[in-house]
Amino acid sequence: MKLDELYITARLAKLDLGEKEAEKLSVEVSRMLEYFAVMEKVDVAGLDATVQTLDRGNITRSDVVSSLDVTGRILANAPETEDRFIIIPKVL
């Protein structure tokens, strides 16, 4: 990858690249692009798309209600209540 393209991309990504970083990154990006070019040549006609590499189902836990109804205990501790509401002094 050309350094000027790398600096443009870095600027768009709001990255500040130093000279040494840019040179090293340029080599690495060039390697990746070469590898992508090799991958483009692979014949994948007739192959199904792979969405999961491991043959596993969803790992889920059972849905168990774990909350407690604490409304009664909260209202019992309130100084003044009306129905299921806590009455507080007017602020304004």
N, CA, C and O atoms as a CHARMM CRD file, in Angstrom:
* protein
*
  368
    1    1 MET  N      0.85500  -1.17700   0.00000 PROA 1      0.00000
    2    1 MET  CA     0.00000   0.00000   0.00000 PROA 1      0.00000
    3    1 MET  C      0.89000   1.22500   0.00000 PROA 1      0.00000
    4    1 MET  O      1.89700   1.27700   0.70600 PROA 1      0.00000
    5    2 LYS  N      0.51100   2.20300  -0.79400 PROA 2      0.00000
    6    2 LYS  CA     1.28300   3.44400  -0.85700 PROA 2      0.00000
    7    2 LYS  C      1.09700   4.22400   0.43900 PROA 2      0.00000
    8    2 LYS  O      0.02800   4.20800   1.04900 PROA 2      0.00000
    9    3 LEU  N      2.16500   4.90700   0.84200 PROA 3      0.00000
   10    3 LEU  CA     2.11800   5.65400   2.09800 PROA 3      0.00000
   11    3 LEU  C      1.09600   6.78100   2.04400 PROA 3      0.00000
   12    3 LEU  O      0.43800   7.05600   3.04800 PROA 3      0.00000
   13    4 ASP  N      0.94400   7.44200   0.89400 PROA 4      0.00000
   14    4 ASP  CA    -0.02500   8.53700   0.82600 PROA 4      0.00000
   15    4 ASP  C     -1.45100   8.02500   1.02400 PROA 4      0.00000
   16    4 ASP  O     -2.27000   8.70300   1.64400 PROA 4      0.00000
   17    5 GLU  N     -1.75600   6.82400   0.49700 PROA 5      0.00000
   18    5 GLU  CA    -3.07900   6.22300   0.71400 PROA 5      0.00000
   19    5 GLU  C     -3.27700   5.88200   2.18700 PROA 5      0.00000
   20    5 GLU  O     -4.36500   6.03700   2.74100 PROA 5      0.00000
   21    6 LEU  N     -2.20600   5.41900   2.79800 PROA 6      0.00000
   22    6 LEU  CA    -2.26500   5.06000   4.21500 PROA 6      0.00000
   23    6 LEU  C     -2.51600   6.30200   5.07000 PROA 6      0.00000
   24    6 LEU  O     -3.32000   6.25600   6.00100 PROA 6      0.00000
   25    7 TYR  N     -1.84300   7.39800   4.76800 PROA 7      0.00000
   26    7 TYR  CA    -2.03900   8.62900   5.52900 PROA 7      0.00000
   27    7 TYR  C     -3.45500   9.17700   5.32900 PROA 7      0.00000
   28    7 TYR  O     -4.04900   9.70500   6.26900 PROA 7      0.00000
   29    8 ILE  N     -3.99600   9.05700   4.12700 PROA 8      0.00000
   30    8 ILE  CA    -5.36600   9.50600   3.86800 PROA 8      0.00000
   31    8 ILE  C     -6.34700   8.67900   4.69500 PROA 8      0.00000
   32    8 ILE  O     -7.25500   9.21700   5.32900 PROA 8      0.00000
   33    9 THR  N     -6.14800   7.36400   4.67600 PROA 9      0.00000
   34    9 THR  CA    -7.02200   6.47700   5.44200 PROA 9      0.00000
   35    9 THR  C     -6.90200   6.76200   6.93300 PROA 9      0.00000
   36    9 THR  O     -7.90700   6.78600   7.64300 PROA 9      0.00000
   37   10 ALA  N     -5.68300   6.97600   7.41100 PROA 10     0.00000
   38   10 ALA  CA    -5.46600   7.27200   8.83000 PROA 10     0.00000
   39   10 ALA  C     -6.13700   8.59000   9.20900 PROA 10     0.00000
   40   10 ALA  O     -6.72700   8.70300  10.28300 PROA 10     0.00000
   41   11 ARG  N     -6.04900   9.56900   8.34100 PROA 11     0.00000
   42   11 ARG  CA    -6.68000  10.86400   8.62500 PROA 11     0.00000
   43   11 ARG  C     -8.19700  10.71500   8.69400 PROA 11     0.00000
   44   11 ARG  O     -8.83700  11.29200   9.57200 PROA 11     0.00000
   45   12 LEU  N     -8.78100   9.93800   7.76600 PROA 12     0.00000
   46   12 LEU  CA   -10.22500   9.70800   7.78300 PROA 12     0.00000
   47   12 LEU  C    -10.66500   8.97400   9.04900 PROA 12     0.00000
   48   12 LEU  O    -11.76300   9.19600   9.56100 PROA 12     0.00000
   49   13 ALA  N     -9.79200   8.09900   9.54200 PROA 13     0.00000
   50   13 ALA  CA   -10.08600   7.35600  10.77400 PROA 13     0.00000
   51   13 ALA  C     -9.67200   8.14900  12.01100 PROA 13     0.00000
   52   13 ALA  O     -9.77700   7.65900  13.13500 PROA 13     0.00000
   53   14 LYS  N     -9.19800   9.38300  11.79600 PROA 14     0.00000
   54   14 LYS  CA    -8.75000  10.26900  12.87500 PROA 14     0.00000
   55   14 LYS  C     -7.63900   9.63700  13.69800 PROA 14     0.00000
   56   14 LYS  O     -7.63500   9.71000  14.92700 PROA 14     0.00000
   57   15 LEU  N     -6.68500   9.00800  12.98900 PROA 15     0.00000
   58   15 LEU  CA    -5.52000   8.42000  13.61700 PROA 15     0.00000
   59   15 LEU  C     -4.30600   9.27000  13.30100 PROA 15     0.00000
   60   15 LEU  O     -4.17400   9.78800  12.19200 PROA 15     0.00000
   61   16 ASP  N     -3.43000   9.41400  14.26400 PROA 16     0.00000
   62   16 ASP  CA    -2.19600  10.15900  14.06600 PROA 16     0.00000
   63   16 ASP  C     -1.06300   9.14500  13.93200 PROA 16     0.00000
   64   16 ASP  O     -0.66300   8.52400  14.91700 PROA 16     0.00000
   65   17 LEU  N     -0.55200   8.97700  12.72900 PROA 17     0.00000
   66   17 LEU  CA     0.50000   7.99200  12.47700 PROA 17     0.00000
   67   17 LEU  C      1.85500   8.67900  12.39200 PROA 17     0.00000
   68   17 LEU  O      2.01400   9.69900  11.72100 PROA 17     0.00000
   69   18 GLY  N      2.81700   8.10300  13.08000 PROA 18     0.00000
   70   18 GLY  CA     4.18600   8.55700  12.93600 PROA 18     0.00000
   71   18 GLY  C      4.81300   7.88500  11.72400 PROA 18     0.00000
   72   18 GLY  O      4.21900   6.98500  11.13100 PROA 18     0.00000
   73   19 GLU  N      6.00600   8.31900  11.36100 PROA 19     0.00000
   74   19 GLU  CA     6.67500   7.76600  10.17100 PROA 19     0.00000
   75   19 GLU  C      6.94200   6.27300  10.30900 PROA 19     0.00000
   76   19 GLU  O      6.65900   5.49800   9.39500 PROA 19     0.00000
   77   20 LYS  N      7.49300   5.86900  11.46500 PROA 20     0.00000
   78   20 LYS  CA     7.81100   4.45600  11.67300 PROA 20     0.00000
   79   20 LYS  C      6.55400   3.59900  11.68000 PROA 20     0.00000
   80   20 LYS  O      6.52600   2.51000  11.10600 PROA 20     0.00000
   81   21 GLU  N      5.50600   4.10600  12.34200 PROA 21     0.00000
   82   21 GLU  CA     4.24100   3.37300  12.37600 PROA 21     0.00000
   83   21 GLU  C      3.66600   3.20800  10.96700 PROA 21     0.00000
   84   21 GLU  O      3.18700   2.13500  10.59800 PROA 21     0.00000
   85   22 ALA  N      3.72200   4.27600  10.20000 PROA 22     0.00000
   86   22 ALA  CA     3.16600   4.24200   8.84600 PROA 22     0.00000
   87   22 ALA  C      3.92100   3.24900   7.96900 PROA 22     0.00000
   88   22 ALA  O      3.30700   2.51500   7.19500 PROA 22     0.00000
   89   23 GLU  N      5.23900   3.22200   8.08300 PROA 23     0.00000
   90   23 GLU  CA     6.02400   2.28700   7.27900 PROA 23     0.00000
   91   23 GLU  C      5.70600   0.84000   7.65700 PROA 23     0.00000
   92   23 GLU  O      5.52800  -0.00900   6.78400 PROA 23     0.00000
   93   24 LYS  N      5.63500   0.56500   8.95400 PROA 24     0.00000
   94   24 LYS  CA     5.32200  -0.78600   9.41300 PROA 24     0.00000
   95   24 LYS  C      3.90500  -1.18300   8.99800 PROA 24     0.00000
   96   24 LYS  O      3.68400  -2.29800   8.52800 PROA 24     0.00000
   97   25 LEU  N      2.94300  -0.26600   9.17400 PROA 25     0.00000
   98   25 LEU  CA     1.55800  -0.54400   8.81900 PROA 25     0.00000
   99   25 LEU  C      1.40900  -0.73800   7.31700 PROA 25     0.00000
  100   25 LEU  O      0.60400  -1.55600   6.87300 PROA 25     0.00000
  101   26 SER  N      2.16600  -0.00500   6.54500 PROA 26     0.00000
  102   26 SER  CA     2.12300  -0.13500   5.08900 PROA 26     0.00000
  103   26 SER  C      2.52200  -1.54400   4.65900 PROA 26     0.00000
  104   26 SER  O      1.89400  -2.13000   3.77700 PROA 26     0.00000
  105   27 VAL  N      3.56200  -2.08500   5.28200 PROA 27     0.00000
  106   27 VAL  CA     4.00900  -3.44700   4.97200 PROA 27     0.00000
  107   27 VAL  C      2.92200  -4.45400   5.34000 PROA 27     0.00000
  108   27 VAL  O      2.61700  -5.35400   4.55700 PROA 27     0.00000
  109   28 GLU  N      2.33800  -4.30500   6.52500 PROA 28     0.00000
  110   28 GLU  CA     1.31300  -5.23800   6.99000 PROA 28     0.00000
  111   28 GLU  C      0.05700  -5.17700   6.12000 PROA 28     0.00000
  112   28 GLU  O     -0.51400  -6.21500   5.78700 PROA 28     0.00000
  113   29 VAL  N     -0.37200  -3.98600   5.75500 PROA 29     0.00000
  114   29 VAL  CA    -1.55700  -3.84100   4.90700 PROA 29     0.00000
  115   29 VAL  C     -1.28400  -4.42500   3.52700 PROA 29     0.00000
  116   29 VAL  O     -2.16600  -5.05100   2.93900 PROA 29     0.00000
  117   30 SER  N     -0.09000  -4.23200   3.00700 PROA 30     0.00000
  118   30 SER  CA     0.27100  -4.80800   1.70500 PROA 30     0.00000
  119   30 SER  C      0.19900  -6.33100   1.75600 PROA 30     0.00000
  120   30 SER  O     -0.27600  -6.96400   0.81300 PROA 30     0.00000
  121   31 ARG  N      0.66900  -6.91800   2.85300 PROA 31     0.00000
  122   31 ARG  CA     0.58200  -8.38200   3.01700 PROA 31     0.00000
  123   31 ARG  C     -0.87400  -8.84800   3.01400 PROA 31     0.00000
  124   31 ARG  O     -1.22100  -9.84300   2.37800 PROA 31     0.00000
  125   32 MET  N     -1.71300  -8.11200   3.73400 PROA 32     0.00000
  126   32 MET  CA    -3.12800  -8.48300   3.78000 PROA 32     0.00000
  127   32 MET  C     -3.75200  -8.40300   2.38900 PROA 32     0.00000
  128   32 MET  O     -4.49900  -9.29700   1.99100 PROA 32     0.00000
  129   33 LEU  N     -3.45200  -7.34500   1.65800 PROA 33     0.00000
  130   33 LEU  CA    -4.01200  -7.18600   0.31600 PROA 33     0.00000
  131   33 LEU  C     -3.53700  -8.30100  -0.61300 PROA 33     0.00000
  132   33 LEU  O     -4.30000  -8.78300  -1.44900 PROA 33     0.00000
  133   34 GLU  N     -2.27500  -8.70900  -0.46600 PROA 34     0.00000
  134   34 GLU  CA    -1.76700  -9.82600  -1.27000 PROA 34     0.00000
  135   34 GLU  C     -2.51800 -11.11000  -0.92600 PROA 34     0.00000
  136   34 GLU  O     -2.85400 -11.89000  -1.81800 PROA 34     0.00000
  137   35 TYR  N     -2.78000 -11.33000   0.34900 PROA 35     0.00000
  138   35 TYR  CA    -3.50100 -12.52200   0.77300 PROA 35     0.00000
  139   35 TYR  C     -4.93700 -12.49700   0.24400 PROA 35     0.00000
  140   35 TYR  O     -5.45900 -13.52600  -0.18400 PROA 35     0.00000
  141   36 PHE  N     -5.57100 -11.32800   0.27200 PROA 36     0.00000
  142   36 PHE  CA    -6.92200 -11.20600  -0.27200 PROA 36     0.00000
  143   36 PHE  C     -6.93600 -11.51600  -1.75900 PROA 36     0.00000
  144   36 PHE  O     -7.88400 -12.12600  -2.25500 PROA 36     0.00000
  145   37 ALA  N     -5.89800 -11.10300  -2.47700 PROA 37     0.00000
  146   37 ALA  CA    -5.81200 -11.39000  -3.90400 PROA 37     0.00000
  147   37 ALA  C     -5.73300 -12.89600  -4.14600 PROA 37     0.00000
  148   37 ALA  O     -6.32800 -13.40600  -5.09500 PROA 37     0.00000
  149   38 VAL  N     -4.99800 -13.60800  -3.28900 PROA 38     0.00000
  150   38 VAL  CA    -4.91400 -15.06900  -3.40100 PROA 38     0.00000
  151   38 VAL  C     -6.28500 -15.68300  -3.11800 PROA 38     0.00000
  152   38 VAL  O     -6.70800 -16.60900  -3.81000 PROA 38     0.00000
  153   39 MET  N     -6.97100 -15.17300  -2.11500 PROA 39     0.00000
  154   39 MET  CA    -8.27900 -15.70600  -1.75400 PROA 39     0.00000
  155   39 MET  C     -9.30800 -15.48800  -2.86300 PROA 39     0.00000
  156   39 MET  O    -10.20600 -16.31000  -3.04400 PROA 39     0.00000
  157   40 GLU  N     -9.18200 -14.38200  -3.60600 PROA 40     0.00000
  158   40 GLU  CA   -10.11800 -14.11600  -4.70000 PROA 40     0.00000
  159   40 GLU  C    -10.03500 -15.18400  -5.78600 PROA 40     0.00000
  160   40 GLU  O    -11.01200 -15.41800  -6.49800 PROA 40     0.00000
  161   41 LYS  N     -8.88500 -15.82900  -5.92000 PROA 41     0.00000
  162   41 LYS  CA    -8.68400 -16.81900  -6.97300 PROA 41     0.00000
  163   41 LYS  C     -9.27600 -18.17900  -6.62100 PROA 41     0.00000
  164   41 LYS  O     -9.41000 -19.03200  -7.49800 PROA 41     0.00000
  165   42 VAL  N     -9.62900 -18.39800  -5.36800 PROA 42     0.00000
  166   42 VAL  CA   -10.17200 -19.68500  -4.93500 PROA 42     0.00000
  167   42 VAL  C    -11.58000 -19.85400  -5.50200 PROA 42     0.00000
  168   42 VAL  O    -12.41700 -18.95600  -5.40400 PROA 42     0.00000
  169   43 ASP  N    -11.82700 -21.03400  -6.10300 PROA 43     0.00000
  170   43 ASP  CA   -13.13200 -21.32500  -6.69200 PROA 43     0.00000
  171   43 ASP  C    -14.08600 -21.77700  -5.58500 PROA 43     0.00000
  172   43 ASP  O    -13.89200 -22.82600  -4.97200 PROA 43     0.00000
  173   44 VAL  N    -15.10800 -20.97700  -5.34300 PROA 44     0.00000
  174   44 VAL  CA   -16.07800 -21.29300  -4.30300 PROA 44     0.00000
  175   44 VAL  C    -17.46600 -21.56900  -4.89000 PROA 44     0.00000
  176   44 VAL  O    -18.46000 -21.61300  -4.16500 PROA 44     0.00000
  177   45 ALA  N    -17.51500 -21.74900  -6.18800 PROA 45     0.00000
  178   45 ALA  CA   -18.79900 -22.01700  -6.83800 PROA 45     0.00000
  179   45 ALA  C    -19.38500 -23.31700  -6.29100 PROA 45     0.00000
  180   45 ALA  O    -18.68800 -24.32700  -6.19000 PROA 45     0.00000
  181   46 GLY  N    -20.65100 -23.28300  -5.94500 PROA 46     0.00000
  182   46 GLY  CA   -21.32500 -24.47500  -5.45500 PROA 46     0.00000
  183   46 GLY  C    -21.18000 -24.71600  -3.96800 PROA 46     0.00000
  184   46 GLY  O    -21.75300 -25.67300  -3.44800 PROA 46     0.00000
  185   47 LEU  N    -20.43300 -23.88000  -3.26700 PROA 47     0.00000
  186   47 LEU  CA   -20.27200 -24.04000  -1.82100 PROA 47     0.00000
  187   47 LEU  C    -21.32800 -23.22900  -1.08300 PROA 47     0.00000
  188   47 LEU  O    -21.65000 -22.10700  -1.47400 PROA 47     0.00000
  189   48 ASP  N    -21.85900 -23.80400  -0.01800 PROA 48     0.00000
  190   48 ASP  CA   -22.81200 -23.06200   0.80800 PROA 48     0.00000
  191   48 ASP  C    -22.06900 -22.04900   1.65700 PROA 48     0.00000
  192   48 ASP  O    -20.91900 -22.25900   2.04400 PROA 48     0.00000
  193   49 ALA  N    -22.74200 -20.95600   1.93800 PROA 49     0.00000
  194   49 ALA  CA   -22.15000 -19.93900   2.80300 PROA 49     0.00000
  195   49 ALA  C    -22.00300 -20.48900   4.20900 PROA 49     0.00000
  196   49 ALA  O    -22.87800 -21.21100   4.68800 PROA 49     0.00000
  197   50 THR  N    -20.91900 -20.16000   4.86600 PROA 50     0.00000
  198   50 THR  CA   -20.67000 -20.60500   6.23000 PROA 50     0.00000
  199   50 THR  C    -20.98900 -19.45800   7.16700 PROA 50     0.00000
  200   50 THR  O    -20.40900 -18.37700   7.06400 PROA 50     0.00000
  201   51 VAL  N    -21.91100 -19.69900   8.07700 PROA 51     0.00000
  202   51 VAL  CA   -22.24400 -18.66600   9.04000 PROA 51     0.00000
  203   51 VAL  C    -21.73600 -19.02400  10.43600 PROA 51     0.00000
  204   51 VAL  O    -21.63600 -18.15800  11.30500 PROA 51     0.00000
  205   52 GLN  N    -21.42000 -20.29200  10.64600 PROA 52     0.00000
  206   52 GLN  CA   -20.92300 -20.74600  11.94100 PROA 52     0.00000
  207   52 GLN  C    -19.89300 -21.83500  11.69200 PROA 52     0.00000
  208   52 GLN  O    -20.16700 -22.80500  10.98500 PROA 52     0.00000
  209   53 THR  N    -18.72000 -21.68000  12.26500 PROA 53     0.00000
  210   53 THR  CA   -17.67000 -22.66400  12.03700 PROA 53     0.00000
  211   53 THR  C    -17.78600 -23.86300  12.95900 PROA 53     0.00000
  212   53 THR  O    -17.30800 -24.94800  12.62800 PROA 53     0.00000
  213   54 LEU  N    -18.41400 -23.68200  14.11100 PROA 54     0.00000
  214   54 LEU  CA   -18.58000 -24.78600  15.05800 PROA 54     0.00000
  215   54 LEU  C    -19.99800 -25.32300  14.96100 PROA 54     0.00000
  216   54 LEU  O    -20.95300 -24.55300  14.85200 PROA 54     0.00000
  217   55 ASP  N    -20.13500 -26.62500  14.99900 PROA 55     0.00000
  218   55 ASP  CA   -21.44700 -27.24500  14.89700 PROA 55     0.00000
  219   55 ASP  C    -22.05500 -27.37700  16.29000 PROA 55     0.00000
  220   55 ASP  O    -22.14600 -28.47200  16.84500 PROA 55     0.00000
  221   56 ARG  N    -22.46900 -26.23400  16.84000 PROA 56     0.00000
  222   56 ARG  CA   -23.05900 -26.21900  18.17900 PROA 56     0.00000
  223   56 ARG  C    -24.36900 -25.45000  18.12000 PROA 56     0.00000
  224   56 ARG  O    -24.52100 -24.51300  17.33600 PROA 56     0.00000
  225   57 GLY  N    -25.29400 -25.85200  18.94300 PROA 57     0.00000
  226   57 GLY  CA   -26.54900 -25.12100  19.05900 PROA 57     0.00000
  227   57 GLY  C    -26.37700 -23.96700  20.02900 PROA 57     0.00000
  228   57 GLY  O    -25.29900 -23.76100  20.58600 PROA 57     0.00000
  229   58 ASN  N    -27.43200 -23.23100  20.22000 PROA 58     0.00000
  230   58 ASN  CA   -27.38800 -22.13600  21.18000 PROA 58     0.00000
  231   58 ASN  C    -27.20200 -22.68600  22.58400 PROA 58     0.00000
  232   58 ASN  O    -27.81600 -23.68100  22.96900 PROA 58     0.00000
  233   59 ILE  N    -26.35800 -22.02900  23.32600 PROA 59     0.00000
  234   59 ILE  CA   -26.14000 -22.42100  24.72000 PROA 59     0.00000
  235   59 ILE  C    -26.94300 -21.44100  25.55400 PROA 59     0.00000
  236   59 ILE  O    -26.57900 -20.27200  25.68500 PROA 59     0.00000
  237   60 THR  N    -28.02800 -21.92400  26.11000 PROA 60     0.00000
  238   60 THR  CA   -28.89700 -21.05700  26.88900 PROA 60     0.00000
  239   60 THR  C    -29.16400 -21.68700  28.24500 PROA 60     0.00000
  240   60 THR  O    -28.99800 -22.89200  28.43900 PROA 60     0.00000
  241   61 ARG  N    -29.57200 -20.86200  29.15400 PROA 61     0.00000
  242   61 ARG  CA   -29.95500 -21.36700  30.46700 PROA 61     0.00000
  243   61 ARG  C    -31.47300 -21.33800  30.54600 PROA 61     0.00000
  244   61 ARG  O    -32.12600 -20.64700  29.76400 PROA 61     0.00000
  245   62 SER  N    -32.02300 -22.07200  31.46800 PROA 62     0.00000
  246   62 SER  CA   -33.47000 -22.08300  31.60500 PROA 62     0.00000
  247   62 SER  C    -33.93900 -20.74800  32.16100 PROA 62     0.00000
  248   62 SER  O    -33.24200 -20.11300  32.95200 PROA 62     0.00000
  249   63 ASP  N    -35.10500 -20.33600  31.74700 PROA 63     0.00000
  250   63 ASP  CA   -35.66800 -19.06100  32.16600 PROA 63     0.00000
  251   63 ASP  C    -36.41300 -19.25900  33.47200 PROA 63     0.00000
  252   63 ASP  O    -37.51900 -19.79800  33.48700 PROA 63     0.00000
  253   64 VAL  N    -35.80800 -18.82600  34.56700 PROA 64     0.00000
  254   64 VAL  CA   -36.38300 -19.01300  35.89000 PROA 64     0.00000
  255   64 VAL  C    -36.60000 -17.65100  36.52200 PROA 64     0.00000
  256   64 VAL  O    -35.69000 -16.82200  36.55600 PROA 64     0.00000
  257   65 VAL  N    -37.80100 -17.42100  37.02000 PROA 65     0.00000
  258   65 VAL  CA   -38.09700 -16.15900  37.69700 PROA 65     0.00000
  259   65 VAL  C    -37.33700 -16.13800  39.01200 PROA 65     0.00000
  260   65 VAL  O    -37.46500 -17.04900  39.82900 PROA 65     0.00000
  261   66 SER  N    -36.54400 -15.09200  39.21100 PROA 66     0.00000
  262   66 SER  CA   -35.74300 -15.03700  40.42800 PROA 66     0.00000
  263   66 SER  C    -36.01800 -13.79600  41.25200 PROA 66     0.00000
  264   66 SER  O    -35.41800 -13.62900  42.31400 PROA 66     0.00000
  265   67 SER  N    -36.91400 -12.90900  40.79700 PROA 67     0.00000
  266   67 SER  CA   -37.19500 -11.70300  41.56900 PROA 67     0.00000
  267   67 SER  C    -38.27200 -11.98600  42.60800 PROA 67     0.00000
  268   67 SER  O    -39.11100 -12.86700  42.42000 PROA 67     0.00000
  269   68 LEU  N    -38.24400 -11.24400  43.68700 PROA 68     0.00000
  270   68 LEU  CA   -39.22300 -11.39500  44.75700 PROA 68     0.00000
  271   68 LEU  C    -40.14600 -10.19400  44.75000 PROA 68     0.00000
  272   68 LEU  O    -39.73000  -9.09600  44.38000 PROA 68     0.00000
  273   69 ASP  N    -41.37100 -10.38000  45.14400 PROA 69     0.00000
  274   69 ASP  CA   -42.30000  -9.26200  45.25200 PROA 69     0.00000
  275   69 ASP  C    -42.05000  -8.58000  46.58900 PROA 69     0.00000
  276   69 ASP  O    -42.46400  -9.07600  47.63600 PROA 69     0.00000
  277   70 VAL  N    -41.37800  -7.45300  46.54700 PROA 70     0.00000
  278   70 VAL  CA   -41.01900  -6.74200  47.77800 PROA 70     0.00000
  279   70 VAL  C    -41.86900  -5.49400  47.98900 PROA 70     0.00000
  280   70 VAL  O    -41.60000  -4.70200  48.89100 PROA 70     0.00000
  281   71 THR  N    -42.89600  -5.31900  47.15800 PROA 71     0.00000
  282   71 THR  CA   -43.72400  -4.12400  47.24900 PROA 71     0.00000
  283   71 THR  C    -44.31600  -3.95800  48.64600 PROA 71     0.00000
  284   71 THR  O    -44.29100  -2.86200  49.20600 PROA 71     0.00000
  285   72 GLY  N    -44.84200  -5.03100  49.20400 PROA 72     0.00000
  286   72 GLY  CA   -45.45100  -4.95800  50.53100 PROA 72     0.00000
  287   72 GLY  C    -44.46200  -4.52600  51.59300 PROA 72     0.00000
  288   72 GLY  O    -44.79600  -3.71600  52.45700 PROA 72     0.00000
  289   73 ARG  N    -43.25300  -5.05400  51.54000 PROA 73     0.00000
  290   73 ARG  CA   -42.22800  -4.69100  52.53400 PROA 73     0.00000
  291   73 ARG  C    -41.80400  -3.23400  52.38700 PROA 73     0.00000
  292   73 ARG  O    -41.56100  -2.54700  53.37900 PROA 73     0.00000
  293   74 ILE  N    -41.71700  -2.76700  51.14200 PROA 74     0.00000
  294   74 ILE  CA   -41.33100  -1.36600  50.92300 PROA 74     0.00000
  295   74 ILE  C    -42.42400  -0.44800  51.45800 PROA 74     0.00000
  296   74 ILE  O    -42.13500   0.51800  52.16400 PROA 74     0.00000
  297   75 LEU  N    -43.68100  -0.74800  51.12100 PROA 75     0.00000
  298   75 LEU  CA   -44.78000   0.09200  51.58700 PROA 75     0.00000
  299   75 LEU  C    -44.91300   0.04500  53.10900 PROA 75     0.00000
  300   75 LEU  O    -45.30700   1.03900  53.71900 PROA 75     0.00000
  301   76 ALA  N    -44.59800  -1.06800  53.72000 PROA 76     0.00000
  302   76 ALA  CA   -44.66400  -1.17900  55.18100 PROA 76     0.00000
  303   76 ALA  C    -43.64500  -0.26600  55.84900 PROA 76     0.00000
  304   76 ALA  O    -43.87100   0.17400  56.97700 PROA 76     0.00000
  305   77 ASN  N    -42.55700   0.02500  55.20400 PROA 77     0.00000
  306   77 ASN  CA   -41.52100   0.89500  55.76900 PROA 77     0.00000
  307   77 ASN  C    -41.75800   2.37100  55.48700 PROA 77     0.00000
  308   77 ASN  O    -41.09300   3.22100  56.07900 PROA 77     0.00000
  309   78 ALA  N    -42.69500   2.69700  54.59200 PROA 78     0.00000
  310   78 ALA  CA   -42.97000   4.09600  54.25000 PROA 78     0.00000
  311   78 ALA  C    -43.75500   4.75700  55.37200 PROA 78     0.00000
  312   78 ALA  O    -44.62200   4.12200  55.97300 PROA 78     0.00000
  313   79 PRO  N    -43.46400   6.03000  55.66800 PROA 79     0.00000
  314   79 PRO  CA   -44.18300   6.69800  56.76200 PROA 79     0.00000
  315   79 PRO  C    -45.67400   6.90800  56.46500 PROA 79     0.00000
  316   79 PRO  O    -46.50200   6.86500  57.37600 PROA 79     0.00000
  317   80 GLU  N    -46.01800   7.13800  55.17700 PROA 80     0.00000
  318   80 GLU  CA   -47.42100   7.36400  54.84600 PROA 80     0.00000
  319   80 GLU  C    -47.68500   6.82000  53.43700 PROA 80     0.00000
  320   80 GLU  O    -46.92000   7.08800  52.51100 PROA 80     0.00000
  321   81 THR  N    -48.76000   6.06100  53.28300 PROA 81     0.00000
  322   81 THR  CA   -49.09400   5.47100  51.98700 PROA 81     0.00000
  323   81 THR  C    -50.56100   5.67400  51.66900 PROA 81     0.00000
  324   81 THR  O    -51.38300   5.92400  52.55100 PROA 81     0.00000
  325   82 GLU  N    -50.86300   5.56000  50.39800 PROA 82     0.00000
  326   82 GLU  CA   -52.24600   5.56100  49.93200 PROA 82     0.00000
  327   82 GLU  C    -52.33400   4.53600  48.81800 PROA 82     0.00000
  328   82 GLU  O    -51.66800   4.67500  47.79200 PROA 82     0.00000
  329   83 ASP  N    -53.13300   3.52600  49.00500 PROA 83     0.00000
  330   83 ASP  CA   -53.20800   2.37400  48.10600 PROA 83     0.00000
  331   83 ASP  C    -51.81300   1.77600  47.99500 PROA 83     0.00000
  332   83 ASP  O    -51.25500   1.31600  48.99200 PROA 83     0.00000
  333   84 ARG  N    -51.24300   1.77700  46.79000 PROA 84     0.00000
  334   84 ARG  CA   -49.89900   1.21800  46.61700 PROA 84     0.00000
  335   84 ARG  C    -48.86200   2.28600  46.34400 PROA 84     0.00000
  336   84 ARG  O    -47.82400   2.01800  45.73900 PROA 84     0.00000
  337   85 PHE  N    -49.15300   3.53100  46.80200 PROA 85     0.00000
  338   85 PHE  CA   -48.24600   4.66600  46.56900 PROA 85     0.00000
  339   85 PHE  C    -47.72200   5.20800  47.88800 PROA 85     0.00000
  340   85 PHE  O    -48.39800   5.14400  48.91500 PROA 85     0.00000
  341   86 ILE  N    -46.50200   5.74400  47.84600 PROA 86     0.00000
  342   86 ILE  CA   -45.90600   6.37800  49.01900 PROA 86     0.00000
  343   86 ILE  C    -46.20600   7.84700  48.91900 PROA 86     0.00000
  344   86 ILE  O    -45.96100   8.45900  47.87900 PROA 86     0.00000
  345   87 ILE  N    -46.74500   8.44300  50.00100 PROA 87     0.00000
  346   87 ILE  CA   -47.05300   9.86100  50.02600 PROA 87     0.00000
  347   87 ILE  C    -45.83500  10.59200  50.57500 PROA 87     0.00000
  348   87 ILE  O    -45.26700  10.21500  51.60000 PROA 87     0.00000
  349   88 ILE  N    -45.45200  11.64900  49.86400 PROA 88     0.00000
  350   88 ILE  CA   -44.31300  12.45900  50.29200 PROA 88     0.00000
  351   88 ILE  C    -44.77100  13.91100  50.40400 PROA 88     0.00000
  352   88 ILE  O    -45.77500  14.28700  49.79900 PROA 88     0.00000
  353   89 PRO  N    -44.05000  14.72900  51.16900 PROA 89     0.00000
  354   89 PRO  CA   -44.42600  16.13800  51.27000 PROA 89     0.00000
  355   89 PRO  C    -44.25400  16.85200  49.92300 PROA 89     0.00000
  356   89 PRO  O    -43.40600  16.48200  49.11100 PROA 89     0.00000
  357   90 LYS  N    -45.07900  17.88300  49.70800 PROA 90     0.00000
  358   90 LYS  CA   -44.96000  18.66700  48.47700 PROA 90     0.00000
  359   90 LYS  C    -43.63800  19.42200  48.51100 PROA 90     0.00000
  360   90 LYS  O    -43.23500  19.95900  49.54300 PROA 90     0.00000
  361   91 VAL  N    -42.97500  19.45000  47.36700 PROA 91     0.00000
  362   91 VAL  CA   -41.66000  20.07600  47.30500 PROA 91     0.00000
  363   91 VAL  C    -41.77400  21.52600  46.83900 PROA 91     0.00000
  364   91 VAL  O    -41.04400  22.38700  47.33100 PROA 91     0.00000
  365   92 LEU  N    -42.65200  21.80200  45.92300 PROA 92     0.00000
  366   92 LEU  CA   -42.78800  23.17200  45.40900 PROA 92     0.00000
  367   92 LEU  C    -44.03400  23.82700  45.90600 PROA 92     0.00000
  368   92 LEU  O    -44.30100  24.98100  45.56900 PROA 92     0.00000
